[in-house]
Amino acid sequence: MPISTEVPTVIMVNGFDFDPTEDGEDNPHQALFKDEWRPEIGKFADTDWDVFGFGWYSAELEHSSWAGALLPGRWNPYRWGWDLAERAGGILAKTIGWDEGLDRPTPKQTLPDVYIIAHSLGSRVALEALGQLQPNRVKRVLLLNGAEYSQTAKRVSAYSEAEVLNITVDTDDVLQKMGSVFAP
């Protein structure tokens, strides 16, 4: 889905343990985005804003993901998801797009704002995308328990003009259990 050139856009990015090709809770479009995030975004986004989910396969805690992780030489699904997040970031950057108008803007030209909300390993996707876009292409990024190294986040934030906010809570099970044991 191309980014709108008419109205602001909010892009939701899932974290670890999702598969957008599945049915039910494993599919971020059918559960996380629709039931949890979209109602909250509706509280601050105007009704004419575009809001869509960027669902990416982030490996799951199932037997097939353990086997899938071993094939590319990763010893667990979280580490494999870490690698997949980098690739997904490139796809997100292409989805948002490089806008030629930002290279040579005219005084009357304004582009609608792009906002990204990402959870956990989806933060790696969002930051990877920011590093591949024009510095002023994305206005704000909200990371919810961002699962990315601080050096990478600082490097990307220094390049990008986007306002980046990372909110963390101690009760994130994936970061608490998986991050400390299975981190790359």
ZISUL-V243481 format. One record per pair of residues at least 12 apart in sequence whose ideal C-beta (glycine too) atoms are under 10 Angstrom apart, sorted by sequence separation. I is the first residue (numbers start at 1). J is the second residue. D is the distance in Angstrom with one decimal. If there is no record, write none. Layout:
i;j;d
I;J;D
I;J;D
This chain:
i;j;d
65;77;4.0
68;80;6.3
69;81;8.4
72;84;9.5
99;111;6.2
126;138;8.6
129;141;9.2
141;153;9.8
14;27;9.3
15;28;8.8
18;31;8.7
20;33;9.8
38;51;6.4
64;77;9.3
65;78;9.3
68;81;10.0
116;129;7.5
153;166;7.2
14;28;3.8
18;32;7.2
37;51;8.6
38;52;9.6
63;77;9.9
66;80;8.9
69;83;9.1
116;130;8.0
127;141;7.7
13;28;8.7
14;29;8.9
18;33;9.9
38;53;8.3
59;74;8.9
61;76;9.4
62;77;8.0
65;80;7.0
69;84;9.9
99;114;9.7
126;141;5.5
141;156;9.2
12;28;7.8
37;53;7.9
61;77;6.1
65;81;8.3
68;84;9.7
126;142;9.0
127;143;8.0
141;157;8.8
150;166;9.2
12;29;9.3
14;31;9.5
15;32;8.7
59;76;8.7
60;77;6.5
61;78;8.6
97;114;9.5
126;143;6.8
14;32;5.8
33;51;8.7
59;77;4.0
96;114;6.0
123;141;8.4
146;164;8.8
148;166;8.8
14;33;7.4
33;52;8.2
34;53;8.1
58;77;8.8
59;78;7.0
114;133;8.9
123;142;9.5
124;143;9.6
127;146;7.9
141;160;8.2
146;165;9.5
12;32;7.8
13;33;9.5
33;53;3.8
58;78;9.2
59;79;8.6
61;81;10.0
96;116;8.5
123;143;4.3
126;146;8.4
128;148;8.8
146;166;4.5
12;33;5.1
32;53;7.9
33;54;9.2
59;80;4.8
60;81;8.6
122;143;8.3
123;144;7.7
127;148;5.5
131;152;8.6
141;162;5.2
142;163;9.1
143;164;6.8
144;165;9.5
145;166;7.9
146;167;8.4
12;34;9.8
33;55;7.3
58;80;9.0
59;81;3.8
116;138;6.1
122;144;8.3
123;145;7.8
124;146;8.0
126;148;8.7
127;149;9.7
138;160;6.8
139;161;8.4
140;162;6.1
141;163;7.2
142;164;8.2
143;165;6.8
144;166;8.0
145;167;7.2
146;168;7.4
14;37;9.3
29;52;9.1
30;53;9.8
32;55;8.6
58;81;4.5
59;82;8.8
114;137;6.5
115;138;7.3
116;139;9.2
117;140;9.1
118;141;7.1
119;142;9.4
120;143;8.8
122;145;9.8
123;146;3.5
124;147;6.2
125;148;9.4
130;153;9.6
135;158;9.7
137;160;8.2
138;161;8.3
139;162;6.2
140;163;4.7
141;164;4.7
142;165;5.4
143;166;4.1
144;167;5.7
145;168;5.2
12;36;9.6
29;53;5.2
57;81;8.5
58;82;9.2
59;83;9.0
92;116;8.1
113;137;9.9
114;138;4.8
115;139;6.0
116;140;7.5
117;141;7.8
118;142;7.4
119;143;7.9
120;144;7.1
121;145;9.5
122;146;8.7
123;147;5.7
124;148;4.7
128;152;8.7
131;155;7.7
132;156;9.8
135;159;6.0
136;160;8.1
137;161;8.6
138;162;4.4
139;163;7.0
140;164;7.6
141;165;7.3
142;166;8.2
143;167;7.0
144;168;8.2
145;169;6.4
12;37;5.2
28;53;5.9
29;54;9.8
30;55;9.3
56;81;9.4
59;84;6.4
111;136;9.0
113;138;8.2
114;139;6.1
115;140;4.9
116;141;4.6
117;142;4.7
118;143;5.6
119;144;4.4
120;145;5.3
121;146;9.0
122;147;8.2
123;148;5.1
124;149;9.0
127;152;6.3
131;156;4.9
135;160;5.2
136;161;4.7
137;162;8.1
138;163;9.2
140;165;7.5
141;166;8.8
142;167;7.1
143;168;8.6
144;169;8.5
145;170;9.6
147;172;8.8
12;38;7.7
27;53;9.7
28;54;8.8
29;55;5.2
58;84;6.1
59;85;9.5
92;118;9.3
111;137;8.3
113;139;4.0
114;140;8.5
115;141;7.4
116;142;7.2
117;143;8.3
118;144;6.9
119;145;6.5
120;146;7.3
121;147;4.7
122;148;9.8
127;153;6.0
130;156;5.1
131;157;9.9
133;159;9.6
134;160;8.8
135;161;4.7
136;162;8.1
138;164;9.3
145;171;9.3
10;37;9.1
28;55;4.4
57;84;6.4
58;85;6.8
112;139;9.2
113;140;7.5
114;141;9.4
115;142;7.4
116;143;8.7
117;144;7.1
118;145;9.7
119;146;8.5
120;147;4.7
121;148;8.3
126;153;10.0
129;156;9.3
130;157;8.1
133;160;7.5
134;161;8.8
135;162;8.0
145;172;4.4
147;174;7.5
10;38;9.3
27;55;7.0
28;56;8.4
56;84;7.0
111;139;9.6
118;146;7.4
119;147;8.7
120;148;9.5
124;152;8.0
127;155;8.9
128;156;8.0
131;159;6.3
144;172;8.5
147;175;6.1
12;41;7.5
56;85;7.5
89;118;10.0
118;147;9.5
123;152;9.8
124;153;9.4
127;156;4.7
130;159;7.5
131;160;7.4
133;162;8.9
145;174;7.9
146;175;9.1
28;58;8.8
57;87;9.8
58;88;7.7
92;122;9.4
118;148;9.5
123;153;7.9
126;156;9.1
127;157;8.3
130;160;4.6
145;175;5.6
10;41;5.7
56;87;8.5
57;88;8.0
102;133;9.2
103;134;7.2
105;136;9.1
129;160;9.7
130;161;9.7
145;176;9.7
147;178;8.9
10;42;9.9
56;88;3.9
93;125;9.6
102;134;4.8
130;162;6.0
147;179;6.3
20;53;8.3
55;88;9.5
56;89;9.0
85;118;9.8
88;121;9.3
89;122;9.5
92;125;5.8
93;126;9.9
96;129;6.5
101;134;9.8
102;135;8.7
127;160;8.7
10;44;9.1
20;54;9.2
21;55;9.0
26;60;6.5
54;88;7.8
88;122;8.3
89;123;9.9
91;125;8.5
92;126;7.1
95;129;8.2
96;130;9.3
98;132;8.5
99;133;8.8
100;134;9.5
102;136;5.9
130;164;7.9
145;179;9.2
149;183;9.1
10;45;5.7
20;55;3.5
22;57;9.4
54;89;10.0
56;91;7.3
85;120;9.7
89;124;6.8
90;125;9.2
93;128;7.4
94;129;8.7
98;133;6.7
99;134;6.8
102;137;6.3
127;162;9.8
149;184;8.8
9;45;9.6
19;55;8.5
20;56;6.9
21;57;7.2
26;62;8.9
56;92;7.9
85;121;5.3
88;124;8.4
89;125;4.6
92;128;7.5
93;129;4.1
96;132;9.0
97;133;8.1
98;134;6.3
126;162;9.3
147;183;8.5
8;45;7.5
18;55;6.6
19;56;9.2
20;57;6.6
54;91;8.1
84;121;8.6
85;122;7.4
88;125;4.6
89;126;7.2
91;128;9.6
92;129;4.0
93;130;8.0
96;133;6.0
97;134;9.6
99;136;9.3
127;164;8.0
147;184;9.9
7;45;9.8
8;46;7.5
18;56;7.6
19;57;5.3
20;58;9.3
22;60;8.3
54;92;5.5
85;123;8.4
86;124;6.8
87;125;9.0
88;126;9.6
89;127;7.1
90;128;6.7
91;129;8.3
92;130;9.2
93;131;8.0
94;132;8.2
96;134;9.7
99;137;6.4
126;164;8.7
7;46;8.0
10;49;6.1
11;50;8.8
12;51;7.2
14;53;7.3
18;57;7.3
19;58;7.7
81;120;9.5
82;121;6.8
85;124;3.9
86;125;8.1
89;128;2.4
90;129;7.4
93;132;3.8
94;133;9.6
98;137;7.4
7;47;9.8
8;48;8.4
9;49;6.8
10;50;7.2
11;51;8.1
12;52;7.2
13;53;7.8
14;54;7.8
18;58;5.2
19;59;8.4
81;121;5.6
84;124;9.4
85;125;4.9
88;128;7.6
89;129;4.6
92;132;8.6
93;133;5.4
97;137;8.0
7;48;5.1
8;49;4.8
9;50;4.4
10;51;4.5
11;52;6.4
12;53;4.6
13;54;4.9
14;55;5.8
15;56;9.7
17;58;6.5
18;59;8.8
19;60;5.8
54;95;6.7
83;124;9.8
84;125;8.9
85;126;9.3
86;127;9.8
87;128;8.5
88;129;8.5
89;130;8.3
90;131;9.7
92;133;9.2
96;137;6.4
123;164;9.4
6;48;8.6
7;49;5.6
8;50;7.3
9;51;7.5
10;52;7.8
11;53;7.7
12;54;6.7
13;55;8.3
14;56;6.8
16;58;5.0
17;59;7.2
18;60;7.2
54;96;9.3
82;124;6.8
85;127;9.2
86;128;5.5
89;131;7.7
90;132;6.3
96;138;7.0
7;50;5.8
8;51;9.4
9;52;7.5
10;53;9.8
11;54;5.3
12;55;8.5
13;56;7.4
14;57;9.6
15;58;6.5
16;59;6.8
17;60;5.2
19;62;9.0
52;95;9.4
78;121;7.8
81;124;9.0
85;128;6.9
89;132;7.1
123;166;7.3
4;48;9.7
6;50;8.6
14;58;6.5
16;60;8.4
17;61;5.8
93;137;8.9
4;49;8.6
13;58;9.7
16;61;8.6
17;62;9.1
19;64;9.9
93;138;9.7
4;50;4.7
19;65;8.9
116;162;8.0
3;50;7.6
115;162;8.9
2;50;9.8
4;52;9.7
17;65;8.8
114;162;8.7
115;163;9.6
116;164;9.3
118;166;9.7
1;50;8.4
3;52;9.3
113;162;10.0
1;52;5.8
1;53;9.8
120;172;6.9
1;54;9.1
119;172;8.9
120;173;10.0
121;174;7.7
120;174;5.6
121;175;9.3
119;174;9.2
120;175;6.6
121;178;9.4
120;178;9.3
121;179;9.4
120;179;8.8
17;77;8.0
124;184;9.9
16;77;8.1
17;78;8.7
16;78;6.2
50;112;8.4
54;116;8.3
58;120;8.7
59;121;8.9
85;147;8.4
18;81;9.2
49;112;8.5
54;117;10.0
58;121;5.7
85;148;8.6
17;81;7.8
49;113;9.1
50;114;9.5
51;115;9.3
53;117;9.8
54;118;8.7
58;122;7.5
16;81;5.1
56;121;9.3
82;147;8.1
15;81;8.6
16;82;8.7
49;115;8.8
51;117;9.5
56;122;7.7
58;124;9.6
81;147;9.2
82;148;9.4
55;122;9.6
58;125;8.4
16;84;9.6
54;122;8.2
16;85;8.6
56;125;6.3
78;147;9.0
15;85;8.9
45;115;8.3
44;115;9.8
54;125;7.4
13;85;9.4
54;126;8.9
14;88;9.7
41;115;9.0
13;88;8.1
54;129;8.9
13;89;9.2
41;117;7.2
40;117;9.1
13;92;7.0
37;117;6.8
11;92;7.4
37;119;8.6
36;119;9.8
11;95;7.9
33;117;9.7
11;96;7.4
9;96;8.3
32;119;7.9
32;122;9.9
28;119;9.3
3;95;7.0
5;97;9.6
2;95;7.6
3;96;5.4
81;174;9.8
1;95;7.2
2;96;9.1
3;97;5.9
5;99;8.3
28;122;8.9
2;97;7.0
3;99;8.7
5;101;9.0
78;174;7.8
81;178;9.3
78;177;9.7
79;178;9.6
78;178;4.8
82;182;8.9
18;119;9.7
77;178;8.9
78;179;7.8
81;182;9.4
82;183;8.0
83;184;8.1
76;178;8.2
80;182;9.9
82;184;4.8
8;111;9.6
9;112;6.5
10;113;9.1
11;114;6.9
12;115;9.7
13;116;6.3
15;118;7.4
16;119;8.7
17;120;8.9
18;121;9.3
78;181;8.5
79;182;6.0
81;184;9.8
8;112;4.6
9;113;7.5
10;114;8.2
11;115;7.0
12;116;8.1
13;117;6.9
14;118;8.1
15;119;4.1
16;120;5.6
17;121;8.6
18;122;8.8
78;182;4.1
79;183;7.9
80;184;9.8
6;111;9.8
7;112;5.3
8;113;4.5
9;114;5.1
10;115;4.7
11;116;4.9
12;117;5.3
13;118;3.9
14;119;6.4
15;120;3.0
16;121;4.2
76;181;8.5
77;182;8.1
78;183;7.6
79;184;5.4
5;111;6.8
6;112;6.5
7;113;9.3
8;114;7.3
9;115;7.0
10;116;7.8
11;117;7.3
12;118;7.8
13;119;7.2
14;120;8.3
15;121;4.5
16;122;8.1
76;182;4.7
78;184;8.3
4;111;9.5
5;112;6.8
8;115;6.9
9;116;9.2
10;117;6.6
11;118;8.5
12;119;8.5
13;120;9.6
14;121;8.3
15;122;4.5
37;144;9.5
75;182;8.2
76;183;9.9
3;111;9.1
4;112;6.0
13;121;9.2
14;122;5.2
15;123;7.6
16;124;9.8
74;182;9.6
76;184;9.9
3;112;8.2
13;122;3.7
15;124;9.1
4;114;9.0
12;122;8.4
13;123;7.8
15;125;8.8
74;184;8.6
3;114;6.2
13;124;9.4
14;125;8.6
13;125;5.2
13;126;5.5
61;174;9.5
69;182;9.9
11;125;10.0
11;126;8.3
13;129;8.6
61;178;8.7
11;129;8.9
11;138;8.8
13;141;9.5
9;138;9.6
15;144;8.0
9;139;9.8
10;140;9.5
11;141;9.5
12;142;10.0
13;143;9.5
15;145;7.8
8;139;8.1
13;144;9.8
15;146;9.4
16;147;7.4
10;142;9.5
15;147;6.9
3;137;9.2
3;138;10.0
15;172;9.2
17;174;7.1
16;174;5.4
15;174;6.9
16;175;9.3
15;175;9.4
17;178;9.0
16;178;7.2
16;179;9.5
16;182;9.9
